[in-house]
Amino acid sequence: MITISDISVLEQTLEKENQCIVSLESYFQDLKEIIVNKGSIESINPILLKIEKKANEFQQVENLRDNLTREICIKNRIENNLESVINFFAKDQENIALLLSQMVRNLKDLVYEVNLLSELISFQSTLNDFIYKILSGNSVTQQKTYDKTGKDLDLNLPSKEWRG
């Protein structure tokens, strides 16, 4: 059976875990804003440090919650999966079930922010590579319109305008 102390510790752990997730999501949003606004490395580094510290804290709290739920599952002979645990707590401990549901929602929001940031970084990198190619004198199509002597090459281009 579950003791009151088990419930109390699990509830505190879930609250702390949800706080960590929300903080991480906020830090990733801040990082995204800095990148979009072309912030300096000096403005990015403090955010990365906050993310690292909060991620370590989250990992510790997550491990504690995992151990607590594993013990509760063993004591009460329930399957150790999210649905079973939420259903078990929904009967007598609605607050725990709500905190678990909130944790799932917060994790989905965090994953969304991380994926959005990843796509933004990928886009920015691709854009930077494209701009570098343009500025370095390499043609985007990698085709030359003139030979070494300056004679126009017949490439069957739609227009005979200068192409660089």
C-alpha positions, 0 to 999 in steps of 0.5 A: 500500500501507498503511505502518506509520505510516499504520496507527499514525496511523489507530489513534491517531486512531480511539482519540481519536475514540472517546474524544471520542464517549464523553465527549460522550455522558457530557456529554449524560447529565450535562446530561439529569440536570441538566434532570430535576433542575431544575438552575439555569442556573449548573449547565447552562452549564459542561456546555454549555461542555464539550460545545462544546469536546469537539464542536470537538475531535471535529470536528478528529479526525473530519476527520483520520480522514476524510482518512486513510481517504480516502488509504488508499482511494485508495492501495488502490483500495477504495470509501470507505464504512464497510463496504468500509473495515472489510472491508479492515482486517478482513483484516490489521488487525483492531484498526483494524476493531474500532475502526471498529466501536466508533466506529459503536456509540459514535456510535449511543449518542451519537445516542440520548442527544442524541435523548433529551435533545431529547425531554426538553427538548420535553416540559419546554417543553410542560409549562411552557407547559401550567402557564403556561396553567393559572396565567394563568387561561386555560382549557385548553379555551379555553371560558368557563363564565360570561358577563360578568354571571356568568350560567351559559352552557349549554355542554352540559357533563357537569357543572354544577360550577364551572369557573373 
